[in-house]
Amino acid sequence: MNYTTPPPQMYFPQDFTPDREEKKKIRKNYNIVGIVLLAAYILTTISCLVCYGIFCPEPVYDEQGMTIIGWKEAIIGACFPAICSILTFAGYCFFTRYNPKELFRTEKMQGSEVFRYILIVLMLQQLSVFCTIALSSAFYAVGLEVPNVNIVYEHDPKVYFIDVISSVILAPIGEELIYRGVVLRCCAKVSRRFAIFFSAFVFGIMHGNPYQFVLGFIIGIPLAIITLRTGSLIPAIICHAANNAFASIPSVVEYFSETASYVINIIYIPLFILIGLFAFVPELTSGRMKLPEYTEHHKKRTLPIMITSWSIIIAMVFFVYDLVTSIQPIAVPEM
């Protein structure tokens, strides 16, 4: 299987054990990744907290205790993270003098391949539903829940419009710039296979709750593969946008009919799993999805050095803390 550039593998010593100078170069590479993750996290957290405090100081709940999302909450919670990611990527390019044009090449792109990966991503999206149900049942069995996913949109067309714009346009661009444009690209300088799984892991865990972690990790793998295959972020952005667009359809339809929205959700599962398998099985059996090699050379240069990166460690502490604290005891209604 051919993986195009960028990025090429960067370190080719004569033996399997990196010397001190090479470790220093690799650690610096990982530190850059961690600093970008921290910058995006801090910028997003501060901007959202400040704006929530000013414009939405008191959350509003419906009769079932679910948080009602109005147009102000939608702008802050949905648009700000993506905008902060774009600003962070711009800062990364400025300080490292990186030319982002490299990430938007088209010479290796094929429409048929992008379409197959869209179907694969949509299939994985539906398979993640079963993981979410299993997790939710496991949490409930031990008296736990994830309350921050219990939201309902205010019955206002502005809210739905903002949600669609943020999820279908802003989020795919902002998130792909950070997680495939920086995390994947930088880590792939050391090991492409490691970069695929690490970027998918970070993409999942940054969402801050176990349900979206599962989805983010699962779809992050094919998004990373097609990015390395084509040397471009464009296919991943398209697949990411398609995933979010189809996920948004039931909520948009719900504005007009809750019954129709429920029916769509039921139809989605078998439909996308079936058509996704028609794309995934030939891709897998043909070897086009074969992962890059992971040798002793790579093993010495990935986790053993990454765990000495101060910025990666701090970023992971923040992400893990958010995910763990999103799981809380089931709230008992007041009598």
C-alpha positions in Angstrom: 0.0 0.0 0.0 1.3 3.4 -0.9 1.3 6.3 1.6 2.1 9.6 0.1 3.9 12.6 1.5 3.7 14.7 3.6 4.9 13.5 6.0 7.9 11.4 5.3 9.5 9.4 8.1 12.2 11.6 9.5 14.6 9.6 11.6 16.7 6.8 10.1 19.6 5.9 12.5 21.8 2.9 11.9 20.6 1.0 15.0 17.3 0.5 16.8 18.2 2.6 19.9 18.0 6.4 19.4 20.9 8.3 20.7 20.6 11.3 22.9 20.5 13.9 20.1 17.8 12.0 18.2 15.7 11.6 21.3 15.9 15.4 21.8 14.7 16.1 18.3 11.8 13.6 18.6 10.8 15.0 22.0 10.8 18.5 20.6 8.5 17.2 17.9 6.1 15.7 20.5 6.3 18.9 22.6 5.1 20.9 19.6 2.1 18.6 19.3 1.3 18.9 23.0 1.7 22.7 23.0 -0.8 22.9 20.1 -3.3 20.7 22.0 -2.9 22.8 25.2 -3.3 26.1 23.3 -6.5 24.9 21.6 -7.8 23.5 24.9 -7.0 26.6 27.0 -8.2 29.1 24.3 -11.5 27.2 23.9 -12.1 26.7 27.7 -11.4 30.4 28.6 -13.5 31.8 25.7 -16.4 29.5 26.4 -16.4 30.1 30.2 -16.2 33.9 29.8 -18.9 34.0 27.2 -21.2 31.6 29.0 -20.7 33.7 32.2 -21.6 36.9 30.3 -24.4 35.8 28.0 -25.7 32.6 29.5 -25.1 32.8 33.3 -28.0 30.5 34.3 -28.8 27.3 32.4 -32.4 26.6 31.5 -33.9 23.1 31.9 -37.0 21.5 30.6 -39.5 19.4 32.6 -37.3 16.3 32.2 -34.3 18.1 33.6 -32.5 18.3 30.2 -30.5 21.5 29.4 -32.2 23.7 26.8 -29.8 25.0 24.2 -30.8 28.4 22.8 -29.1 30.3 20.0 -26.5 31.9 22.3 -25.5 28.6 23.8 -25.4 27.1 20.4 -22.9 29.8 19.1 -20.7 29.5 22.2 -20.7 25.7 22.6 -20.7 24.7 19.0 -18.9 27.5 17.1 -16.3 28.7 19.5 -14.3 25.4 19.8 -14.0 25.2 16.0 -13.0 28.8 15.7 -10.4 28.4 18.5 -9.0 25.4 16.7 -8.6 27.4 13.5 -6.9 30.3 15.4 -4.6 27.8 17.2 -3.6 26.3 13.8 -2.9 29.8 12.4 -0.7 30.4 15.4 1.1 27.1 14.9 1.8 28.0 11.3 3.1 31.5 12.3 5.5 30.3 14.9 6.8 27.2 13.0 6.7 28.9 9.6 4.7 26.0 8.2 3.0 26.5 4.9 -0.5 25.1 5.2 -0.9 24.9 1.4 0.8 21.5 1.8 -2.3 20.2 3.5 -4.6 21.0 0.7 -3.0 19.2 -2.2 -5.3 17.5 -4.7 -3.1 15.5 -7.1 -3.5 12.3 -5.1 -7.2 12.6 -4.5 -9.7 10.4 -6.3 -13.4 11.0 -6.0 -14.3 7.3 -5.8 -11.9 6.8 -3.0 -13.3 9.7 -1.0 -16.8 8.4 -1.6 -15.8 4.9 -0.3 -14.4 6.5 2.9 -17.5 8.6 3.4 -19.5 5.3 3.4 -17.0 3.7 5.8 -17.2 6.6 8.2 -21.0 6.6 8.1 -20.9 2.8 8.8 -18.6 3.3 11.8 -20.8 6.1 13.0 -23.7 3.7 13.3 -21.6 0.9 14.8 -20.6 3.4 17.5 -24.3 3.7 18.5 -24.1 0.1 19.8 -21.0 0.9 21.8 -22.8 4.0 23.2 -25.8 1.9 24.2 -23.6 -0.7 25.9 -21.7 2.0 27.8 -24.8 3.8 28.8 -26.3 0.6 30.1 -23.1 -0.3 32.0 -23.1 3.2 33.6 -26.8 3.0 34.5 -26.3 -0.4 36.1 -23.8 1.0 38.6 -25.7 4.3 39.1 -23.8 6.5 36.8 -24.7 8.7 33.8 -23.1 11.4 31.5 -25.4 14.4 32.2 -23.6 16.8 29.8 -25.0 14.9 26.8 -28.6 15.4 28.0 -29.5 18.4 26.0 -32.4 19.5 24.0 -32.5 22.3 21.4 -34.9 25.2 21.8 -37.6 25.1 19.2 -36.1 28.0 17.2 -34.9 27.8 13.6 -31.8 29.9 14.5 -30.6 27.2 16.9 -30.8 24.5 14.2 -29.2 26.7 11.6 -26.2 27.5 13.9 -25.9 23.8 14.8 -25.7 22.8 11.2 -23.2 25.5 10.2 -21.0 24.6 13.2 -21.1 20.9 12.8 -21.0 20.6 9.0 -18.6 23.4 8.2 -16.7 24.9 11.1 -16.0 21.7 13.2 -14.7 19.6 10.3 -12.3 22.3 9.2 -11.1 23.3 12.7 -10.8 19.8 14.1 -9.1 18.4 11.0 -6.5 21.2 11.0 -5.5 20.3 14.6 -5.9 16.5 14.8 -4.9 15.5 11.3 -3.0 18.7 10.2 -0.8 18.9 13.3 -1.1 15.8 15.5 -1.1 13.2 12.7 1.4 15.0 10.5 3.9 15.6 13.3 3.6 12.1 14.8 3.9 10.5 11.4 7.4 11.9 11.1 8.3 9.2 13.6 5.8 6.4 12.8 2.8 6.5 10.5 1.0 3.6 12.2 1.5 5.1 15.7 0.4 8.5 14.3 -2.9 6.9 13.0 -3.9 5.5 16.4 -2.6 8.3 18.5 -4.3 11.0 16.5 -7.5 9.0 16.6 -7.2 8.6 20.4 -6.6 12.3 20.9 -9.5 13.2 18.6 -11.8 11.0 20.6 -10.7 12.0 24.1 -10.8 15.7 23.4 -14.6 15.6 23.1 -14.7 15.2 26.8 -17.2 12.3 27.3 -17.0 8.6 26.8 -19.7 8.4 24.2 -18.1 10.8 21.8 -14.7 9.4 22.6 -15.8 6.0 21.1 -17.1 7.7 18.0 -14.1 10.0 17.6 -11.6 7.2 18.0 -13.4 4.8 15.6 -13.8 7.3 12.8 -10.5 9.0 13.5 -8.7 5.9 12.2 -10.0 6.0 8.6 -9.7 9.8 8.6 -6.0 9.4 9.4 -5.5 6.7 6.9 -7.0 8.7 4.0 -5.1 11.8 5.0 -1.8 9.8 4.8 -2.9 8.1 1.6 -3.6 11.4 -0.2 -1.2 13.8 1.6 -4.2 16.1 2.0 -6.7 17.2 4.6 -9.4 17.7 2.0 -10.7 14.1 2.0 -10.8 14.0 5.8 -12.7 17.3 6.0 -15.2 16.0 3.4 -15.7 12.7 5.3 -15.9 14.5 8.6 -18.5 17.0 7.2 -20.5 14.1 5.8 -20.5 12.3 9.1 -21.7 15.4 10.9 -24.2 16.3 8.2 -26.0 12.9 8.4 -25.8 13.0 12.2 -27.5 16.4 12.1 -30.4 15.4 9.8 -32.5 13.7 12.6 -32.2 16.8 14.9 -33.2 19.1 12.0 -36.2 16.9 11.1 -37.2 16.9 14.8 -38.0 20.6 14.4 -40.8 19.6 12.2 -41.7 16.1 13.4 -40.4 14.1 16.4 -41.9 10.9 14.8 -40.1 11.4 11.5 -36.8 12.1 13.4 -37.2 8.8 15.3 -37.9 6.9 12.1 -34.8 8.3 10.4 -32.7 7.3 13.4 -34.0 3.7 13.1 -33.5 3.6 9.4 -29.9 5.0 9.6 -28.5 2.0 11.5 -29.2 -0.9 9.0 -28.9 1.4 6.0 -25.5 2.8 6.6 -24.1 -0.4 8.1 -25.1 -2.3 4.9 -23.8 0.2 2.3 -20.7 0.8 4.5 -19.9 -2.9 4.4 -20.0 -2.8 0.6 -17.3 -0.1 0.6 -15.3 -1.4 3.6 -15.0 -5.1 2.7 -13.4 -4.6 -0.8 -11.2 -1.8 0.7 -10.0 -4.2 3.4 -9.5 -7.4 1.3 -7.7 -5.5 -1.5 -5.1 -4.3 1.0 -5.8 -0.7 0.4 -6.4 -0.2 4.1 -3.3 -2.0 5.2 -1.6 -0.2 8.0 2.0 1.1 7.6 4.7 -1.0 9.2 5.5 -0.7 12.9 9.0 -2.0 13.5 11.4 -2.0 16.5 12.8 1.2 15.0 9.4 2.8 15.5 8.7 1.3 18.9 11.8 2.9 20.4 10.7 6.3 19.1 7.0 6.5 19.9 5.6 5.9 23.4 9.0 5.6 25.3 9.9 9.1 24.2 6.3 10.6 24.1 5.8 9.9 27.8 8.8 12.2 28.5 7.1 15.1 26.7 5.9 17.5 29.3 3.3 19.2 27.0 1.8 15.9 25.9 1.5 14.7 29.5 -0.3 17.9 30.6 -2.6 17.9 27.6 -3.6 14.2 28.3 -4.2 15.0 32.0 -6.7 17.8 31.0 -8.4 15.5 28.5 -8.7 12.5 30.8 -9.9 14.7 33.6 -12.7 16.1 31.4 -13.7 12.7 30.3 -13.7 11.1 33.8 -15.5 14.0 35.4 -18.2 13.9 32.7 -19.4 10.6 34.3 -21.4 11.4 37.4 -23.9 9.7 39.8 -27.4 9.6 38.5 -29.2 12.7 39.8 -32.1 11.9 42.1 -35.1 14.1 41.5 -36.1 16.3 44.4 -39.4 15.3 46.1 
